[in-house]
Amino acid sequence: MTTMETKTKKKKSTKPPKTMWSTRHYGILLFICVVMKVVCNAHYKKSKAFQQQKNKGPMLVLCNHMSALDFCFFSSAFFFKRVSFVVAENMKYSTPLFAKMITGYRCILKKQYYSDFSCIKNIKRYLDAGISVCLCPEGKVAAEGKTGVIPSSIAKLVKWLGYPVATIVTTGAGLTRPKWAHTLRRGRVDSRCDMLFDVEELKSATNDEIMDKIKDALYVNEHVYQLENGTRFHGLRYAEGLERLLYRCPKCGAEFSITAKGDTLTCEKCKNTVRYSKKGGLHPASDSVCPERIDLWYDLEREQIALEVAEDDFCLEYPAHLFIENESKDGYKFVTSGNLMLDKTEIAFDSTMDYRPKNVETEYKIGDMELVFDDNCDKEPVEDEFKHISMPVKNYVTIANIPGTSVDIYDDKHTYRMIFARELVATKYALAIEEMARQRGDQQ
């Protein structure tokens, strides 16, 4: 006798694996977005094409990057639809809270300005699982309030992925929480959500055509936007921190001589005095000089570094403290002190210490510019791998940095954070690397 068995075919699940999605952390993110929309006076507008694709299926979303708060504005357009984010690996080590959120949300980690093929594979894996992915092609927050360098490799990536491409362009985020500032400001934030390519358009477009369209779509100048719209932003210690970005006096040319207090910048060498207004303009005192906007002052620094880089013997070298990732404590740990050198061929760190104090990571804040070591404390040897670190300059079109304070570089072993020990020189290092890339033809 033959027994006939009816087997019920299981319906294919559209739910992504637990390693890629956390409903709990998605709920936390939505709550944060609602709060920040109120706090930051944030608004967004979605085109009909964007809304249709959001309902239809996953897409790669390219976003400009003006603020560390941008994820609040990226996410708001995706309420109740699955979305993930490509996040710089070093953000995991910023604070334990960030680390828990990034890990819990299952974000896609990326080493900044490093060929991270695992990140590319993960983006494809998430899209294939039905999860849209938000990516900031600049790779870092634009400190001067203007869309930064976008590597040409992004065109190859979107073409290879073969998914619809959208954009979310935000204005006001870089004025609400500037990268250089110590405080949050309140004004207005607007985000525009639209489609850039459908799948068929991607197939027929060349890499150059894709690149041009991406750059045009993502370009923003926050300071022009503010002055043209007359938008006021209010906050305390309004200009404090700008000296980390605007390090060169526009009157006497002295570097790292700018100090900031309240809403005023002053050169300690020539006493050139500039006020930063709530409407975004720069206003010189009666006998002082300055450009009318932050980005124009920054452009003057870029022009000066271009002259320096053109010299055959160009070289920067300043004292720095070296930290590496501390996975167990979601932060960084001190390794050694030395000098960070940048010339036309390499960026290299050389240690000036053979022994370091033990447990420095629990005794000092990561942003501390005045590390003081007790000569009588317990010490341990500095590992050989940290006595000399070198990366070819040709690998970079820009470099991750905290204005004035630090720069980050990577290899396949570590995230290296170089915190400068004296002058606020990180911005100059970043400008020099960008200018060398431009002169090589790697940056348009």
C-alpha positions as CSV (number, residue, x, y, z in Angstrom):
1,M,0.0,0.0,0.0
2,T,1.3,3.4,-0.9
3,T,0.7,6.2,1.5
4,M,0.1,9.6,-0.1
5,E,1.5,12.5,2.0
6,T,0.6,16.0,1.4
7,K,3.4,18.4,2.2
8,T,2.7,22.0,2.9
9,K,5.3,24.1,1.2
10,K,6.7,26.7,3.5
11,K,6.3,30.3,2.5
12,K,9.7,32.0,1.9
13,S,10.4,34.4,4.7
14,T,11.1,38.0,3.9
15,K,12.5,38.6,7.3
16,P,16.2,39.4,7.3
17,P,18.5,37.3,9.6
18,K,19.0,38.4,13.2
19,T,22.6,39.3,12.3
20,M,21.3,42.0,10.0
21,W,18.3,43.5,11.8
22,S,17.1,44.5,15.3
23,T,13.5,45.5,15.7
24,R,14.2,46.8,19.2
25,H,17.0,49.1,18.1
26,Y,14.9,50.2,15.1
27,G,12.3,51.3,17.6
28,I,14.9,53.2,19.6
29,L,16.1,54.9,16.4
30,L,12.5,56.0,15.5
31,F,12.1,57.5,19.0
32,I,15.4,59.4,18.7
33,C,14.3,60.7,15.3
34,V,11.0,62.0,16.6
35,V,12.8,63.8,19.5
36,M,15.5,65.3,17.3
37,K,12.9,66.5,14.7
38,V,11.3,68.6,17.5
39,V,14.6,69.7,19.0
40,C,16.2,70.6,15.7
41,N,13.1,71.9,14.0
42,A,13.6,69.3,11.3
43,H,11.5,68.8,8.2
44,Y,11.7,66.5,5.2
45,K,10.0,66.3,1.8
46,K,9.8,63.1,-0.3
47,S,9.2,63.1,-4.1
48,K,6.5,60.8,-5.5
49,A,9.2,58.7,-7.1
50,F,11.1,58.2,-3.8
51,Q,7.9,57.2,-2.0
52,Q,7.0,54.7,-4.7
53,Q,10.4,53.1,-4.6
54,K,10.3,53.0,-0.8
55,N,7.1,51.1,-0.9
56,K,8.3,48.9,-3.8
57,G,11.6,47.6,-2.4
58,P,15.2,48.4,-1.2
59,M,17.4,51.1,-2.6
60,L,20.8,52.5,-2.1
61,V,20.4,56.0,-0.6
62,L,23.3,58.5,-1.0
63,C,23.3,61.3,1.5
64,N,25.4,64.4,2.1
65,H,27.1,64.5,5.4
66,M,27.1,67.8,7.3
67,S,26.7,66.7,10.9
68,A,27.1,63.8,13.3
69,L,23.3,64.1,13.8
70,D,22.6,63.3,10.1
71,F,21.4,59.8,10.8
72,C,18.3,61.3,12.5
73,F,17.4,63.1,9.3
74,F,18.3,60.1,7.0
75,S,16.1,57.8,9.0
76,S,13.0,60.0,9.3
77,A,12.2,59.4,5.6
78,F,12.0,55.6,6.2
79,F,9.6,55.4,9.1
80,F,8.3,51.8,9.3
81,K,10.5,50.6,6.4
82,R,13.7,48.7,7.0
83,V,16.9,50.8,6.6
84,S,20.5,50.4,7.6
85,F,23.5,52.6,7.5
86,V,27.2,52.5,6.5
87,V,29.0,53.9,9.5
88,A,32.7,54.7,9.9
89,E,34.4,52.1,12.1
90,N,36.0,54.8,14.3
91,M,32.5,55.9,15.4
92,K,32.3,52.7,17.4
93,Y,35.2,54.0,19.6
94,S,33.8,57.6,20.1
95,T,31.6,56.8,23.1
96,P,30.2,53.6,24.7
97,L,26.7,54.8,23.9
98,F,27.5,55.1,20.1
99,A,29.2,51.7,20.2
100,K,26.1,50.0,21.7
101,M,23.7,51.7,19.2
102,I,25.9,50.9,16.2
103,T,26.4,47.3,17.2
104,G,22.8,46.8,18.4
105,Y,21.3,48.2,15.2
106,R,23.6,46.0,13.1
107,C,25.0,48.9,11.1
108,I,27.5,48.2,8.3
109,L,31.0,49.3,9.4
110,K,33.5,50.9,7.0
111,K,37.1,51.8,7.4
112,Q,37.4,55.4,6.2
113,Y,39.5,55.8,3.0
114,Y,40.6,52.2,3.1
115,S,39.7,49.4,0.6
116,D,37.2,47.7,2.8
117,F,35.8,44.9,0.7
118,S,33.9,43.3,3.5
119,C,31.8,46.5,3.7
120,I,31.0,46.4,0.0
121,K,29.9,42.7,0.4
122,N,27.7,43.6,3.4
123,I,26.0,46.5,1.5
124,K,25.0,44.0,-1.2
125,R,23.9,41.4,1.4
126,Y,21.6,43.9,3.1
127,L,20.1,45.1,-0.2
128,D,19.5,41.5,-1.2
129,A,17.7,40.9,2.1
130,G,15.3,43.8,1.4
131,I,16.9,46.4,3.6
132,S,17.6,49.8,2.1
133,V,21.1,51.2,2.8
134,C,22.1,54.8,3.5
135,L,25.7,55.7,2.5
136,C,27.5,59.1,2.8
137,P,30.0,59.0,-0.1
138,E,32.0,61.9,1.3
139,G,33.1,59.4,4.1
140,K,33.3,62.1,6.8
141,V,31.4,65.1,8.1
142,A,32.1,68.3,5.9
143,A,33.6,70.5,8.6
144,E,33.5,73.7,6.5
145,G,29.8,73.3,5.7
146,K,30.2,72.5,2.1
147,T,29.9,69.1,0.4
148,G,33.4,67.6,0.5
149,V,35.5,65.2,-1.6
150,I,33.5,62.3,-3.1
151,P,35.8,59.5,-4.3
152,S,35.2,58.3,-7.9
153,S,34.9,54.7,-6.6
154,I,31.4,55.5,-5.6
155,A,30.3,55.4,-9.2
156,K,31.7,51.9,-9.7
157,L,30.0,50.8,-6.5
158,V,26.5,51.9,-7.4
159,K,26.8,50.4,-10.9
160,W,28.0,47.1,-9.5
161,L,25.3,46.9,-6.9
162,G,22.6,47.4,-9.5
163,Y,19.9,48.7,-7.2
164,P,17.8,51.9,-7.6
165,V,19.7,54.9,-6.2
166,A,18.1,57.7,-4.2
167,T,19.4,60.8,-2.6
168,I,18.6,62.5,0.7
169,V,20.1,66.1,0.7
170,T,20.0,67.9,4.0
171,T,20.5,71.6,4.7
172,G,20.8,73.1,8.1
173,A,22.3,70.1,9.8
174,G,25.8,71.5,9.6
175,L,24.6,74.7,11.2
176,T,22.7,72.8,13.9
177,R,25.8,70.8,15.0
178,P,28.9,72.0,13.1
179,K,31.8,69.5,13.3
180,W,34.1,72.2,14.8
181,A,31.6,73.4,17.5
182,H,31.3,72.6,21.1
183,T,27.5,73.2,21.4
184,L,24.2,72.4,19.6
185,R,22.4,75.3,17.8
186,R,18.7,75.7,17.0
187,G,17.4,76.9,13.6
188,R,15.8,74.8,10.9
189,V,16.8,71.6,9.1
190,D,15.4,70.6,5.7
191,S,15.8,67.3,3.9
192,R,14.9,66.5,0.3
193,C,14.4,62.9,-0.7
194,D,14.4,62.0,-4.4
195,M,15.4,59.3,-6.9
196,L,18.6,59.6,-8.8
197,F,18.8,56.4,-10.9
198,D,16.6,53.5,-11.6
199,V,18.1,50.1,-12.5
200,E,17.9,50.6,-16.3
201,E,19.5,54.1,-16.1
202,L,22.4,52.6,-14.2
203,K,23.0,49.9,-16.7
204,S,23.3,52.4,-19.6
205,A,25.2,55.2,-17.8
206,T,29.0,55.5,-17.8
207,N,31.0,55.9,-14.6
208,D,31.7,59.5,-15.4
209,E,28.0,60.2,-16.0
210,I,27.1,58.6,-12.7
211,M,29.8,60.5,-10.9
212,D,28.7,63.9,-12.3
213,K,25.1,63.3,-11.4
214,I,26.0,62.2,-7.8
215,K,28.2,65.3,-7.2
216,D,25.6,67.6,-8.6
217,A,22.8,66.1,-6.6
218,L,24.7,66.1,-3.2
219,Y,26.3,69.5,-3.4
220,V,25.3,71.9,-0.6
221,N,26.9,75.0,0.8
222,E,25.4,75.6,4.2
223,H,26.6,79.1,4.6
224,V,25.3,80.3,1.2
225,Y,22.0,78.6,2.1
226,Q,21.8,80.4,5.4
227,L,22.6,83.8,4.1
228,E,20.3,83.6,1.2
229,N,17.4,82.4,3.4
230,G,18.1,84.7,6.4
231,T,17.8,81.7,8.8
232,R,19.0,82.4,12.3
233,F,20.7,79.7,14.4
234,H,20.9,80.3,18.1
235,G,23.3,78.7,20.6
236,L,25.9,79.4,23.3
237,R,29.7,79.7,22.8
238,Y,28.8,80.5,19.2
239,A,32.3,80.8,17.6
240,E,34.1,78.6,20.1
241,G,35.8,75.7,18.2
242,L,36.1,77.7,14.9
243,E,39.8,78.2,15.7
244,R,40.3,74.5,15.0
245,L,39.0,74.9,11.5
246,L,40.1,78.5,10.7
247,Y,43.6,78.2,11.8
248,R,45.3,80.9,9.6
249,C,44.8,84.6,10.2
250,P,43.5,86.3,7.1
251,K,45.3,89.5,8.0
252,C,48.8,88.6,9.1
253,G,49.0,85.0,7.9
254,A,50.0,83.6,11.3
255,E,49.0,80.0,11.8
256,F,47.5,78.5,15.0
257,S,47.3,81.9,16.6
258,I,43.5,82.2,16.5
259,T,41.5,82.1,19.8
260,A,37.7,82.1,20.2
261,K,35.5,83.3,22.9
262,G,31.7,83.7,22.7
263,D,30.9,84.8,19.2
264,T,34.4,86.3,18.5
265,L,37.6,85.1,16.9
266,T,40.9,86.9,17.6
267,C,44.4,86.5,16.3
268,E,46.8,86.7,19.2
269,K,49.6,87.9,16.9
270,C,48.0,90.9,15.1
271,K,44.7,91.3,17.1
272,N,42.6,90.8,14.0
273,T,39.0,90.5,15.4
274,V,36.1,88.8,13.7
275,R,32.5,88.2,14.9
276,Y,30.4,85.2,13.8
277,S,26.8,86.3,13.6
278,K,23.6,84.2,14.2
279,K,22.7,84.7,10.5
280,G,26.0,83.0,9.5
281,G,28.1,86.0,8.4
282,L,31.6,86.9,9.5
283,H,32.0,90.5,10.4
284,P,35.5,92.1,11.0
285,A,36.1,94.9,13.6
286,S,36.9,98.3,12.3
287,D,40.6,97.7,11.6
288,S,40.3,94.0,10.9
289,V,39.8,91.9,7.8
290,C,38.1,88.6,7.0
291,P,36.1,86.8,4.3
292,E,32.3,87.1,4.6
293,R,31.7,83.4,5.2
294,I,33.4,80.4,7.0
295,D,33.8,78.4,3.7
296,L,35.5,81.4,2.0
297,W,38.0,81.7,4.9
298,Y,38.6,77.9,4.6
299,D,39.2,78.3,0.9
300,L,42.0,80.8,1.6
301,E,43.6,78.2,3.7
302,R,43.2,75.7,0.9
303,E,44.9,78.2,-1.5
304,Q,47.8,78.6,0.8
305,I,48.4,74.9,1.4
306,A,48.3,74.4,-2.4
307,L,51.3,76.8,-2.7
308,E,53.1,74.8,0.1
309,V,52.4,71.4,-1.4
310,A,53.7,72.6,-4.8
311,E,57.2,72.9,-3.3
312,D,59.6,70.0,-3.8
313,D,60.5,69.8,-0.2
314,F,57.0,70.0,1.3
315,C,56.8,68.4,4.7
316,L,54.6,68.7,7.8
317,E,55.8,67.2,11.1
318,Y,54.3,67.8,14.5
319,P,54.2,65.9,17.9
320,A,51.3,63.6,18.3
321,H,49.9,61.0,20.7
322,L,49.0,57.6,19.2
323,F,45.9,55.8,20.3
324,I,44.4,52.6,18.9
325,E,40.9,51.0,19.2
326,N,40.0,49.5,22.6
327,E,37.3,47.0,21.7
328,S,36.7,45.9,25.3
329,K,35.9,49.4,26.5
330,D,34.3,50.8,23.3
331,G,37.0,53.5,23.1
332,Y,40.6,54.1,22.4
333,K,43.7,53.3,24.4
334,F,47.0,55.2,24.5
335,V,50.0,53.5,22.8
336,T,52.8,55.9,22.6
337,S,53.9,59.5,21.7
338,G,55.9,60.6,18.8
339,N,55.8,62.7,15.6
340,L,53.4,62.5,12.7
341,M,55.1,63.4,9.4
342,L,53.5,64.1,6.0
343,D,55.3,64.6,2.8
344,K,54.5,63.9,-0.9
345,T,55.0,60.2,-0.6
346,E,53.8,59.0,2.8
347,I,52.1,59.8,6.1
348,A,54.2,58.3,8.8
349,F,54.3,58.1,12.6
350,D,57.5,57.5,14.6
351,S,57.5,56.9,18.3
352,T,59.8,58.8,20.6
353,M,59.0,56.5,23.5
354,D,60.3,53.0,24.3
355,Y,58.1,52.6,27.4
356,R,54.7,53.9,28.2
357,P,52.7,54.2,31.4
358,K,50.3,51.4,32.1
359,N,46.5,51.9,31.9
360,V,46.6,55.3,30.4
361,E,43.2,54.7,28.7
362,T,41.5,54.7,32.1
363,E,43.3,57.8,33.4
364,Y,43.1,60.3,30.5
365,K,40.3,61.6,28.3
366,I,40.8,60.8,24.6
367,G,40.6,64.4,23.6
368,D,43.0,65.6,26.2
369,M,45.7,67.8,24.6
370,E,47.9,67.9,27.7
371,L,48.8,64.4,28.5
372,V,51.1,64.4,31.5
373,F,52.8,61.2,32.6
374,D,54.0,60.4,36.1
375,D,57.6,59.3,35.8
376,N,57.2,57.1,38.9
377,C,54.2,55.1,37.5
378,D,54.4,51.5,36.3
379,K,55.5,51.2,32.7
380,E,55.4,48.7,29.9
381,P,57.3,48.5,26.6
382,V,55.9,50.0,23.4
383,E,55.3,47.2,20.9
384,D,57.6,47.2,17.8
385,E,54.6,47.4,15.5
386,F,53.8,50.9,16.8
387,K,57.3,52.4,16.7
388,H,56.9,53.2,13.0
389,I,53.7,53.3,11.0
390,S,53.6,54.4,7.4
391,M,50.9,54.7,4.7
392,P,51.4,55.8,1.1
393,V,49.8,59.3,0.5
394,K,48.5,58.0,-2.9
395,N,46.0,55.9,-1.1
396,Y,44.1,58.9,0.2
397,V,42.0,61.6,-1.5
398,T,41.3,63.0,2.0
399,I,41.7,61.9,5.6
400,A,39.3,61.4,8.5
401,N,39.9,64.1,11.1
402,I,38.5,66.0,14.0
403,P,39.2,69.7,13.1
404,G,42.4,70.8,14.7
405,T,42.6,67.9,17.1
406,S,43.3,64.6,15.5
407,V,43.5,62.5,12.3
408,D,42.7,58.8,11.8
409,I,44.4,56.3,9.5
410,Y,43.8,52.5,9.1
411,D,45.4,49.3,8.1
412,D,44.2,45.7,8.2
413,K,45.1,45.5,11.9
414,H,44.1,48.7,13.6
415,T,42.4,52.1,13.7
416,Y,45.0,54.7,14.5
417,R,44.0,58.0,16.1
418,M,46.8,60.6,16.2
419,I,45.9,63.4,18.7
420,F,48.2,66.4,18.2
421,A,50.1,67.3,21.3
422,R,50.5,71.1,20.8
423,E,49.2,73.1,17.8
424,L,45.8,72.5,16.3
425,V,47.2,71.1,13.0
426,A,44.8,68.4,12.0
427,T,42.9,70.6,9.6
428,K,46.1,71.5,7.8
429,Y,47.0,67.8,7.4
430,A,43.6,67.1,5.8
431,L,43.9,70.1,3.4
432,A,47.4,69.0,2.4
433,I,46.3,65.5,1.6
434,E,43.3,66.7,-0.4
435,E,45.5,69.1,-2.4
436,M,48.1,66.4,-3.2
437,A,45.3,64.2,-4.5
438,R,44.0,67.1,-6.6
439,Q,47.5,67.7,-8.1
440,R,47.8,63.9,-8.8
441,G,44.5,64.1,-10.7
442,D,42.7,61.7,-8.2
443,Q,40.3,64.5,-7.1
444,Q,38.3,66.8,-9.3
